[in-house]
C-alpha cells in the first residue's frame, strides 16, 4: 500500500490519501447557454468581411437590374457593372438625382409654386426627354462574362430558357382551333427542338387544368427564378424572324459511326451520303433523313433551284399532307394486322379472343412486354427511383 502523501498547499485536516473518496467541488450554474459557440459580440474576421462586402459591393445585387441576369461575374470587386459604359452610368446618376429633386420639390410644392403648374411643367419636360433617357438607361447586351454565375468557374455559362410569353405562344399555336400547328411545324417556326416543344405542350396543358380546378400556382416563385436567368424572348411581329432558341437540326451521333473506316472507292464512282451510311451499317440512313427536320433540306433545295416563296410554300404543304396520309395509312394497316392476328370465338354472353404467342417473345432478359406472363412473372418498376412516369413523347 503506497504511503499517504500530505500536500503542502492543503490543510492538514483534508489530507490526500487513497483510502479517502474524492469529492466533486460544486460549480456555479450558468444562467443561460449561448445558441452557438461564437456569440454576436465575438464577430469573426470572415463574418466581418462578409458584412463589409454585403454593405459595400454586394449592395448592387440586392435589387436586380431590369433586363440583366445580375450574376456575380457581371460585377467587379468594387460592385461596378462591368459592361455598363459611361453613358449608362451617367444616365443612372441623372435619374437618381431627378428622383431626389422630385421628392424635394413635392415637399415644397405648396410654398414655391402652384401644384397644377408644376405638374404640367414636369409632364412637358418628361415628354421631351423620355427618348433620351431611355437611350441612356439602355444596357449593352450581355457578354459571356455576364452569364457566369460562379466567378471561380469560368467554364460554366448559364444557358437561356424560354420566356413565359414564348411558351404561351407555342401552346396557343398548337391548340389553335382553326389551324393547329403540328409539332415539327412549331419547332421550325419558333426555333425550338421537338423535345422541348413537347415538354412545353405537356406542362402548359397541365397548368391550364390546374387553373380550371382552382389550384394555387407558385407564380411569385416562378417570376423570381425567371428574373435571375437569361431568357429567349418572343417576337410577336410576324414580319420579323423569331429568335432561335437552340439548333433544331443537331444530329445524334450513331454508335456505328464512332469507328474509323477506310473504304476504297473507284475514281469514277460517285460516293454519296447514302453510300457513306451503308459503309458503317447497312441499316444506317443518311444524314439528310436522320435529322429531326428532313423537310428543311427539301426547302433549301427548292431555294437553290430558284423557286419563288409561293412555290416553295405549296411544295412544302404538299409534302406535309403526303406525310400525314402515309402515317395514317401505316397506323391503320398496323391495326388491321393486329386484328387479323387474333382469333375470335363468339359465345352467348361474351367472345373468346385467342392470340398466338411464342416463348421466344420474352427476349434475352425475360422482360419484353410481348412475352407470356410478363405481368405476373416480373414486378413493375414504377416504385423504383428514377423511373419516368409521365409521357415522354407527343404524337406529331
Secondary structure, 3 states (H helix, E strand, C coil): CCCCCCCCCCCHHHCCCCCCCCCCCCCCCCCCCCCCCCCCCCCCHHHHHHHHHHHCHHHHHCCCCCCCCCCHHHECCCCCECCCCHHHHHHHHHHHHHHHHHHHHHHCHHHHCCHHHHHHHHHHHHHHHHHHHHHHCCCCCCCCHHHCCCCCCCCCCCCCEECHHHHHHHHHHHCCCCCCCCHHHHHHHHCCCHHHHHHHHHHHHHHHHHHHHCCCCCHHHHHHHHHCCCEECCCCCCCCCCCCCCCCCCCCCCHHHHCCCCCCCCCCCCCCHHHHHHHHCCCCCCHHHHCCCCHHHHHHHHHHCCCCHHHHHHHHHHHHHHHHHHHHHHHHHHHHHHHHCEEEEECCCCEEEEECCCHHHHCCCCCCCCCCCHHHHCCCCCCCCCCCCCCCCCCC
